[in-house]
Amino acid sequence: MGLSNIWLLVSCLLWTCLPQSQGTVYPRDILLKTPKFRRVWGGVQSNTGPNFGGWLLRILNGDGNFACGAAYYAPLLVITSANCIYPYRNSLEGATVEGTAFSECDRENYADIDSIQFPEKFVYQKLYMDVAVVRLRDPVRGRLTEFIRLCTVKVQPKMQMVVFGWGFDNTEVEIPSSDPRNVTVTIISVKECRQKFKSPKIASTSVCAKQPKNPKQCLYDGGSPLIYERELCGVVSFGSHCIDTSKPGMYTNIRRVKRFITETEEAINAGDVFRSTKVVQEKKKPPKKTIKPKSKPVKIRTVMVEPLVC
């Protein structure tokens, strides 16, 4: 085969792998040691094809049904809502995380779930520290798959952010879509949020956003991302419903739980959080009466599933 024919063949193969639009297409799949900064989402202008970015994921339970929305943070780490994923903590066998951005070269775009890390102070069906870090057995494959940055800006009233979802929390109004959708929401003050819910207290790790008036435009799937520009600034939390859009949407403020996420990442990378041979939920120990240091490490509860036997 002549040199010109070889180049023609290579060009054709590359062309069929690339979605027919401008944007970021990576030359290879994500590996365990892929640095986050080399694969970080560059914003909507970097999207390739009809998708919202390779960082947007969905979690499927062992039966293959939708469980939660999620965001891809690192090769083996996914961020979602603790309230959303908690009911599945003891039935992780067969549960997977699936990408939402595909190229024609991608044969598979999912990864099995290995374990889940919850904040020590998280309580099911409560708003405080409603975040979970899902650990994967392998990275999510795909030429469009990428990571998203954690929020660095202070979330304030009147800021406009974008939330994603499929409509699984809105089945009373319309059938959920197979492809993700998005809608812009406006952050409101804690005072206004309290008035809407008629509650004197809102969790310090929560943020409220005004829902669209039209329930068909509302998206409130648990764990689904709330972004500002190119950063993950929230995840859909607990306590609101699209059937009643007069009440604000409740989101976990990623900036307020960022320490838990980064310390969990560091603990996993250092080998301090191990995979287990059985599903375990650690019981809380009574607090010791000691003086708290200024920089106390965030405690982590781990829920695990049996790893594959190699």
Secondary structure in CASP SS format (residue, H / E / C, confidence):
PFRMAT SS
TARGET T0000
AUTHOR 0000-0000-0000
METHOD secondary structure of the structure
MODEL  1
M C 1.00
G C 1.00
L H 1.00
S H 1.00
N H 1.00
I H 1.00
W H 1.00
L H 1.00
L H 1.00
V H 1.00
S H 1.00
C H 1.00
L H 1.00
L H 1.00
W H 1.00
T H 1.00
C H 1.00
L C 1.00
P C 1.00
Q C 1.00
S C 1.00
Q C 1.00
G C 1.00
T C 1.00
V C 1.00
Y C 1.00
P C 1.00
R C 1.00
D C 1.00
I C 1.00
L C 1.00
L C 1.00
K C 1.00
T C 1.00
P C 1.00
K H 1.00
F H 1.00
R H 1.00
R H 1.00
V E 1.00
W C 1.00
G C 1.00
G C 1.00
V H 1.00
Q H 1.00
S H 1.00
N C 1.00
T C 1.00
G C 1.00
P C 1.00
N C 1.00
F C 1.00
G C 1.00
G C 1.00
W C 1.00
L E 1.00
L E 1.00
R E 1.00
I E 1.00
L E 1.00
N C 1.00
G C 1.00
D C 1.00
G C 1.00
N C 1.00
F E 1.00
A E 1.00
C E 1.00
G E 1.00
A E 1.00
A E 1.00
Y E 1.00
Y E 1.00
A E 1.00
P C 1.00
L C 1.00
L E 1.00
V E 1.00
I E 1.00
T E 1.00
S C 1.00
A H 1.00
N H 1.00
C H 1.00
I H 1.00
Y H 1.00
P H 1.00
Y H 1.00
R C 1.00
N C 1.00
S C 1.00
L C 1.00
E C 1.00
G C 1.00
A C 1.00
T E 1.00
V E 1.00
E E 1.00
G E 1.00
T C 1.00
A C 1.00
F C 1.00
S C 1.00
E C 1.00
C C 1.00
D C 1.00
R C 1.00
E C 1.00
N C 1.00
Y E 1.00
A E 1.00
D E 1.00
I E 1.00
D E 1.00
S E 1.00
I E 1.00
Q E 1.00
F E 1.00
P E 1.00
E C 1.00
K C 1.00
F C 1.00
V C 1.00
Y C 1.00
Q C 1.00
K C 1.00
L C 1.00
Y C 1.00
M C 1.00
D C 1.00
V C 1.00
A E 1.00
V E 1.00
V E 1.00
R E 1.00
L E 1.00
R C 1.00
D C 1.00
P C 1.00
V C 1.00
R C 1.00
G C 1.00
R C 1.00
L C 1.00
T C 1.00
E C 1.00
F E 1.00
I C 1.00
R E 1.00
L E 1.00
C C 1.00
T C 1.00
V C 1.00
K C 1.00
V C 1.00
Q C 1.00
P C 1.00
K C 1.00
M C 1.00
Q E 1.00
M E 1.00
V E 1.00
V E 1.00
F E 1.00
G E 1.00
W C 1.00
G C 1.00
F H 1.00
D H 1.00
N H 1.00
T C 1.00
E C 1.00
V C 1.00
E C 1.00
I C 1.00
P C 1.00
S C 1.00
S C 1.00
D C 1.00
P C 1.00
R E 1.00
N E 1.00
V E 1.00
T E 1.00
V E 1.00
T E 1.00
I E 1.00
I E 1.00
S C 1.00
V H 1.00
K H 1.00
E H 1.00
C H 1.00
R H 1.00
Q H 1.00
K H 1.00
F H 1.00
K C 1.00
S C 1.00
P C 1.00
K C 1.00
I C 1.00
A C 1.00
S C 1.00
T C 1.00
S E 1.00
V E 1.00
C E 1.00
A E 1.00
K E 1.00
Q C 1.00
P C 1.00
K C 1.00
N C 1.00
P H 1.00
K H 1.00
Q H 1.00
C C 1.00
L C 1.00
Y C 1.00
D C 1.00
G C 1.00
G C 1.00
S C 1.00
P E 1.00
L E 1.00
I E 1.00
Y E 1.00
E C 1.00
R C 1.00
E E 1.00
L E 1.00
C E 1.00
G E 1.00
V E 1.00
V E 1.00
S C 1.00
F C 1.00
G C 1.00
S C 1.00
H C 1.00
C C 1.00
I C 1.00
D C 1.00
T C 1.00
S C 1.00
K C 1.00
P C 1.00
G E 1.00
M E 1.00
Y E 1.00
T E 1.00
N E 1.00
I H 1.00
R H 1.00
R H 1.00
V H 1.00
K H 1.00
R H 1.00
F H 1.00
I H 1.00
T H 1.00
E H 1.00
T H 1.00
E H 1.00
E H 1.00
A H 1.00
I H 1.00
N H 1.00
A C 1.00
G C 1.00
D C 1.00
V C 1.00
F C 1.00
R C 1.00
S C 1.00
T C 1.00
K C 1.00
V C 1.00
V C 1.00
Q C 1.00
E C 1.00
K C 1.00
K C 1.00
K C 1.00
P C 1.00
P C 1.00
K C 1.00
K C 1.00
T C 1.00
I C 1.00
K C 1.00
P C 1.00
K C 1.00
S C 1.00
K C 1.00
P C 1.00
V C 1.00
K C 1.00
I E 1.00
R E 1.00
T E 1.00
V E 1.00
M E 1.00
V C 1.00
E C 1.00
P C 1.00
L C 1.00
V C 1.00
C C 1.00
END
